[in-house]
Amino acid sequence: MAQDFRLPDLGEGLPEAELVQWLVAVGDTVTLNQTIAEVETAKAVVELPSPHAGTVTALHAAPGDIVAVGSVLISFDTGVDAAPPAPVAEAETSVPVAAARAAETGEPAKSEPNLVGYGAAPRASARPQRRARVAGPVAASTDTAVLEAAPHDAIQLGDVGERPIERPRSTPPVRKFAKQLGIDLALVEATGASGVITRSDVEAYAARTGAVAPEPAAPAEPVETFEPPRPGAAGERTTRTPIRGVRRMTADAMVRSAFTAPHVTTFLTVDVTATSELIASLKDDRELSEHRIGIMAVAAKAVCLALARHPGLNSKWDDDAGEIIEHHFVNLGIAAATGRGLVVPNIRDAQELTLVELADAIRSLAETARAGKTTPADMMGGTFSITNVGVFGVDAGTPIINPGEAGILALGAVRRQPWEHRGEIALRDVMTLALSFDHRLVDGEQGSRFLVEVADILREPGRAMLLR
């Protein structure tokens, strides 16, 4: 039976995507959920798994083509007769695909389920509840490979029938560690009060079941990377690059932010010698050295603590509703410069993570961004952001607020220089912090107090023990 696969809605209602490369050719035999292509949206490079098992009969686009959502991308011969699809309760609907089929056939548009991993239709609530319904019992041996490609708020299937279930809460590094061990996180119990499954929980489960931990990879300094542009051909005096993908998305977002939110930037230079000494001691600890805890992780922890005391910096201006939305959680954006442009994935519920877990999450986000695998879901819903311009040797800057957020903190380079310390001049580690905030949401006093509190923690990290 011939089957066409149309480009689905890849998340956030993006209307099109660029085909980066095919991973199959005409005549190839593919299996269900095998990756068949990579496409680039205005948000990220996304791998497309095959919705069918069969033989590829036609490719309807070439690398570099811009494909509209709902357009036929690839055709298969599944070798089986048509059969009515299995019912799916409360399935999410991909509106562009249904609309495209209606336009071709002249029939009314019918809702059809989104493929796993391609994003879902918008929900009514401001903060989606990570729940769904499963139709009928599912065997314990169900192949869950497709779920691994889904956003982190996707559900896990289980033998539950028609009742809502929730994916186990954990951080990206912990999910990766569990996957390396072959452990299903749904079987692991969280021991902490927050209900978040930690690495130690996975290790304890592995010890009980006999799973073998992988060899730790060599640590790499995370956060931001930069790839120089490719030179033009010999003799060319200029190089023209189409403005699309992440570069266009970044430009549109920055212009919208600059001309919508009244930016104010305030600076503070702080002695971070105590934080540098803390980081050095953690690197010397054999149990913690693999986590690569750096200044970014300590600053992230300081920001989470300070936001709890200064909620105006963790708010959103909703012009349509005429409301200020104050968040009681922190989805912490980590700005990462890549060869494709600036991306700002965020760490969900960062306020619940320890310093070690934040360091692991930051490294995981950076590695994913460098590989061009950051998904649209990873960049949605941020509440506050951090950018580390210090890795480029820059002392300070005026960062632009990520749209929908109230503030962004830029970390400058840590420099060893003469500084007043206990009434004398001594060589100290010094860095400059730059805080940009939306003056509609945050007054100068609030912004200044927040910045001072973050600086106080970096000056004396032991102060974090006094905060809640």
CORWOPE-V770422 format. One record per residue. N is the residue number from 1. SS is DSSP state (alpha for helix, beta for strand, coil for the rest). PHI is phi in whole degrees, 0 to 359 (* if undefined). Layout:
n: <N;N>
ss: <SS;SS>
phi: <PHI;PHI>
This chain:
n: <1;2;3;4;5;6;7;8;9;10;11;12;13;14;15;16;17;18;19;20;21;22;23;24;25;26;27;28;29;30;31;32;33;34;35;36;37;38;39;40;41;42;43;44;45;46;47;48;49;50;51;52;53;54;55;56;57;58;59;60;61;62;63;64;65;66;67;68;69;70;71;72;73;74;75;76;77;78;79;80;81;82;83;84;85;86;87;88;89;90;91;92;93;94;95;96;97;98;99;100;101;102;103;104;105;106;107;108;109;110;111;112;113;114;115;116;117;118;119;120;121;122;123;124;125;126;127;128;129;130;131;132;133;134;135;136;137;138;139;140;141;142;143;144;145;146;147;148;149;150;151;152;153;154;155;156;157;158;159;160;161;162;163;164;165;166;167;168;169;170;171;172;173;174;175;176;177;178;179;180;181;182;183;184;185;186;187;188;189;190;191;192;193;194;195;196;197;198;199;200;201;202;203;204;205;206;207;208;209;210;211;212;213;214;215;216;217;218;219;220;221;222;223;224;225;226;227;228;229;230;231;232;233;234;235;236;237;238;239;240;241;242;243;244;245;246;247;248;249;250;251;252;253;254;255;256;257;258;259;260;261;262;263;264;265;266;267;268;269;270;271;272;273;274;275;276;277;278;279;280;281;282;283;284;285;286;287;288;289;290;291;292;293;294;295;296;297;298;299;300;301;302;303;304;305;306;307;308;309;310;311;312;313;314;315;316;317;318;319;320;321;322;323;324;325;326;327;328;329;330;331;332;333;334;335;336;337;338;339;340;341;342;343;344;345;346;347;348;349;350;351;352;353;354;355;356;357;358;359;360;361;362;363;364;365;366;367;368;369;370;371;372;373;374;375;376;377;378;379;380;381;382;383;384;385;386;387;388;389;390;391;392;393;394;395;396;397;398;399;400;401;402;403;404;405;406;407;408;409;410;411;412;413;414;415;416;417;418;419;420;421;422;423;424;425;426;427;428;429;430;431;432;433;434;435;436;437;438;439;440;441;442;443;444;445;446;447;448;449;450;451;452;453;454;455;456;457;458;459;460;461;462;463;464;465;466;467;468>
ss: <coil;beta;beta;beta;beta;beta;coil;coil;coil;coil;coil;coil;coil;coil;coil;beta;beta;beta;beta;beta;beta;beta;coil;coil;coil;coil;coil;coil;beta;beta;coil;coil;coil;coil;beta;beta;beta;beta;beta;beta;coil;coil;coil;coil;beta;beta;beta;beta;beta;coil;coil;coil;coil;beta;beta;beta;beta;beta;beta;coil;coil;coil;coil;coil;coil;beta;beta;beta;coil;coil;coil;beta;beta;beta;beta;beta;beta;coil;coil;coil;coil;coil;coil;coil;coil;coil;coil;coil;coil;coil;coil;coil;beta;coil;alpha;alpha;alpha;alpha;alpha;alpha;alpha;alpha;alpha;alpha;alpha;coil;coil;coil;coil;coil;coil;coil;beta;coil;coil;coil;coil;coil;coil;coil;coil;coil;coil;coil;coil;coil;coil;coil;coil;coil;coil;beta;coil;coil;coil;coil;coil;coil;coil;coil;coil;coil;coil;coil;alpha;alpha;alpha;alpha;coil;coil;coil;coil;coil;coil;coil;coil;coil;coil;coil;coil;coil;coil;coil;coil;beta;coil;coil;coil;coil;beta;coil;alpha;alpha;alpha;alpha;alpha;alpha;alpha;alpha;alpha;alpha;coil;coil;coil;alpha;alpha;alpha;coil;coil;coil;coil;coil;coil;coil;coil;coil;beta;coil;alpha;alpha;alpha;alpha;alpha;alpha;alpha;alpha;alpha;alpha;alpha;coil;coil;coil;coil;coil;coil;coil;coil;coil;coil;coil;coil;coil;coil;coil;coil;coil;coil;coil;coil;coil;coil;coil;coil;coil;coil;coil;coil;coil;coil;coil;coil;coil;coil;coil;alpha;alpha;alpha;alpha;alpha;alpha;alpha;alpha;alpha;alpha;alpha;alpha;alpha;alpha;alpha;alpha;coil;coil;beta;beta;beta;beta;beta;beta;beta;beta;beta;coil;alpha;alpha;alpha;alpha;alpha;alpha;alpha;alpha;alpha;alpha;alpha;alpha;coil;coil;coil;coil;alpha;alpha;alpha;coil;coil;coil;alpha;alpha;alpha;alpha;alpha;alpha;alpha;alpha;alpha;alpha;alpha;alpha;alpha;alpha;alpha;coil;alpha;alpha;alpha;alpha;beta;beta;beta;beta;coil;coil;coil;coil;beta;beta;beta;beta;coil;coil;coil;coil;coil;beta;beta;beta;beta;beta;beta;beta;coil;coil;beta;beta;beta;beta;beta;beta;beta;coil;coil;alpha;alpha;alpha;coil;coil;alpha;alpha;alpha;alpha;alpha;alpha;alpha;alpha;alpha;alpha;alpha;alpha;alpha;alpha;alpha;alpha;coil;coil;coil;coil;coil;alpha;alpha;alpha;alpha;coil;coil;coil;coil;beta;beta;beta;beta;beta;alpha;alpha;alpha;alpha;coil;coil;coil;coil;coil;coil;coil;coil;coil;coil;coil;coil;coil;coil;beta;beta;beta;beta;beta;coil;coil;coil;beta;beta;beta;beta;beta;beta;beta;coil;coil;beta;beta;beta;beta;beta;beta;beta;beta;beta;beta;beta;beta;beta;beta;beta;coil;coil;coil;coil;coil;alpha;alpha;alpha;alpha;alpha;alpha;alpha;alpha;alpha;alpha;alpha;alpha;alpha;alpha;alpha;alpha;coil;alpha;alpha;alpha;alpha;alpha;alpha;coil;coil>
phi: <*;282;226;259;248;263;298;278;291;273;124;62;68;294;277;205;207;263;285;278;199;271;252;224;227;300;98;288;263;241;254;300;74;292;291;251;198;241;234;245;262;288;247;192;275;237;273;258;276;286;275;226;252;164;250;288;254;199;248;261;209;247;308;99;287;266;249;283;300;99;279;293;255;206;239;232;247;278;73;229;288;295;220;298;294;293;294;234;284;52;289;288;249;267;298;300;295;298;295;295;294;296;294;284;267;80;270;300;294;250;287;221;290;292;288;298;94;259;92;229;295;300;260;284;283;292;237;302;280;281;223;203;242;244;274;81;291;241;294;295;270;306;290;255;301;293;292;293;274;278;302;292;264;287;270;259;274;206;277;235;71;268;211;290;231;231;295;303;276;197;264;306;298;291;298;295;297;296;295;298;276;75;256;277;297;295;265;263;264;281;267;282;291;285;81;270;286;256;299;295;296;294;296;295;295;298;295;285;260;87;292;260;286;285;293;295;283;297;294;229;293;271;97;230;227;213;246;294;295;286;290;283;293;303;91;283;265;219;232;253;237;301;271;200;66;297;299;294;300;297;298;299;293;291;294;299;293;296;258;248;266;290;281;229;238;235;240;208;263;224;280;250;302;297;293;299;292;297;298;298;292;291;293;281;278;297;283;247;299;292;278;53;282;233;298;295;294;295;296;298;295;298;296;299;293;289;296;296;263;226;295;300;282;241;236;223;268;257;293;296;273;67;226;255;261;262;274;253;215;238;261;272;284;242;289;227;270;233;296;271;127;278;234;230;290;233;269;288;51;298;294;268;266;282;300;296;294;295;299;295;295;296;297;297;297;294;296;295;294;298;278;72;252;295;270;304;297;290;254;259;82;293;243;198;231;231;229;250;282;296;294;262;83;268;278;195;196;242;294;266;294;293;307;90;246;258;197;213;250;256;260;274;291;275;237;272;206;298;206;290;215;54;81;230;266;217;283;226;275;232;218;252;257;234;248;258;219;277;289;289;259;233;279;302;296;297;297;294;295;298;297;296;292;298;297;299;292;290;289;224;301;295;296;299;291;266;258;222>
